[in-house]
Amino acid sequence: VRGAYMEHERERSKNLKYPCPIHDTAEDTHQCYDEVVEYLMRYRWQNGSGTEIMVASHNQASIEKAVVLMNQLGLQPQDPNVYFAQLFGMRDNLSFPLGSQGYNVFKYLPYGKVEEVMPYLLRRAAENSAVLGDSVSELDMLKEALYKRIIGR
């Protein structure tokens, strides 16, 4: 998890006197995530279809790196063992282009009692501080689509 538990885990490890189990910075976490995705993609490429990979990320740079790596390795967008996923309602500006280019894209929707689901959703929002900044690009995409529908182009 990219940062949702950073402060909590730092505090907990300090109080319980064990080494902190998370990376020092968000950048270190992103780098580790990207390295793991690369390792799995290369393993998939070298060993065939026995490995399934879900690039479950709202991070645009990580998604772009995964797509570039797939291209470099010759893994096709429609590879039945490589998937991309984001939380429903988040990062549609990434999901839609991936899907339109043939990549396997999933949107997941947490389901349950409000008191069970809300903490999860709040952690996702806290984890990805870029979501608020990126919402501008999603809003621009929606405005453009609406404009095209209104004028018929």
C-alpha positions in Angstrom: 0.0 0.0 0.0 1.5 3.3 -1.1 1.4 5.5 1.9 -2.0 5.0 3.4 -0.5 3.6 6.5 2.8 5.5 6.6 2.2 7.6 9.7 0.2 4.9 11.5 2.9 2.3 10.9 5.7 4.7 11.9 3.9 5.5 15.1 3.1 1.8 15.8 6.6 0.5 15.2 8.0 3.3 17.4 5.6 2.4 20.2 6.1 -1.3 19.9 9.9 -0.9 19.4 10.3 -2.8 16.1 11.8 -1.7 12.8 9.5 0.4 10.7 8.1 -2.0 8.0 7.5 0.7 5.3 9.7 2.8 3.1 11.0 6.2 4.2 9.4 8.2 1.5 6.6 7.9 -1.0 9.2 8.0 -3.8 10.9 5.0 -2.3 7.6 3.2 -2.2 6.8 4.1 -5.8 10.3 2.9 -6.9 9.8 -0.4 -5.0 6.4 -0.9 -6.6 7.7 -0.3 -10.0 10.6 -2.6 -9.5 8.3 -5.4 -8.4 6.0 -4.9 -11.4 9.1 -5.0 -13.6 10.3 -8.2 -12.0 6.9 -9.8 -12.5 6.6 -8.7 -16.1 10.1 -10.0 -16.9 9.3 -13.3 -15.1 6.0 -13.5 -17.1 7.9 -12.8 -20.3 10.6 -15.4 -19.6 8.4 -18.2 -18.1 5.2 -18.0 -20.1 1.6 -17.7 -19.1 1.7 -19.2 -15.6 2.1 -15.8 -14.0 -0.8 -13.4 -13.8 -0.1 -9.7 -13.0 -2.5 -7.1 -11.7 -1.0 -3.6 -11.9 -3.4 -2.1 -9.4 -2.4 1.5 -9.2 -3.7 5.0 -9.4 -0.2 6.3 -10.1 0.1 7.5 -13.6 3.9 7.1 -13.8 3.7 3.5 -12.6 1.1 2.7 -15.2 3.0 4.3 -17.9 6.2 2.4 -16.9 4.2 -0.9 -17.0 2.9 -0.1 -20.5 6.3 0.8 -21.8 7.8 -2.4 -20.3 5.1 -4.5 -21.8 5.9 -3.0 -25.2 9.6 -3.5 -24.7 9.1 -7.2 -23.8 6.7 -7.8 -26.6 3.7 -8.5 -24.2 0.6 -7.6 -26.1 -2.0 -5.2 -24.6 -4.6 -8.0 -24.6 -2.3 -10.5 -22.9 -4.7 -12.6 -20.9 -2.3 -12.6 -17.9 -1.7 -8.9 -17.4 -4.3 -6.5 -16.0 -4.6 -3.0 -14.8 -7.0 -1.9 -12.1 -8.2 1.2 -10.3 -10.9 2.0 -7.8 -14.2 2.8 -9.5 -14.5 6.5 -10.0 -10.8 7.2 -9.8 -8.3 7.7 -12.6 -10.8 7.2 -15.4 -8.4 9.4 -17.4 -6.0 6.5 -17.2 -8.4 3.5 -17.4 -10.3 4.6 -20.5 -7.3 5.1 -22.8 -5.9 1.8 -21.6 -9.1 0.0 -22.3 -9.5 1.7 -25.7 -6.0 0.4 -26.6 -6.9 -3.1 -25.8 -5.4 -3.5 -22.3 -7.3 -5.5 -19.7 -8.7 -2.9 -17.3 -10.8 -3.5 -14.2 -12.6 -1.1 -12.0 -13.3 -2.3 -8.5 -16.0 -1.2 -6.3 -15.8 -1.8 -2.5 -19.0 -3.3 -1.1 -20.1 -3.5 2.4 -21.5 -1.6 5.3 -20.7 2.1 5.3 -18.7 1.8 8.5 -16.6 -0.9 6.9 -16.1 0.7 3.5 -15.5 4.3 4.4 -12.2 3.8 6.3 -10.9 1.9 3.3 -12.0 4.7 0.9 -10.5 7.4 3.1 -7.2 5.5 3.2 -7.2 5.3 -0.6 -7.8 9.0 -0.8 -5.1 9.7 1.7 -2.7 7.3 0.1 -2.8 9.0 -3.3 -2.4 12.7 -2.6 -2.0 13.2 -6.4 -5.7 12.2 -6.8 -6.9 15.8 -6.1 -4.4 17.3 -8.5 -5.2 14.7 -11.1 -8.9 15.3 -10.8 -8.3 18.4 -12.9 -7.2 16.3 -15.8 -10.2 14.0 -15.3 -12.5 17.0 -15.2 -10.9 18.4 -18.4 -11.5 15.0 -20.1 -15.1 15.0 -19.0 -15.6 18.6 -20.3 -14.1 17.6 -23.6 -16.3 14.6 -24.0 -19.4 16.6 -23.1 -18.5 19.3 -25.6 -18.0 16.7 -28.3 -21.4 15.2 -27.6 -23.1 18.6 -27.6 -21.6 19.8 -30.9 -21.8 16.3 -32.4 -18.2 15.7 -33.1 
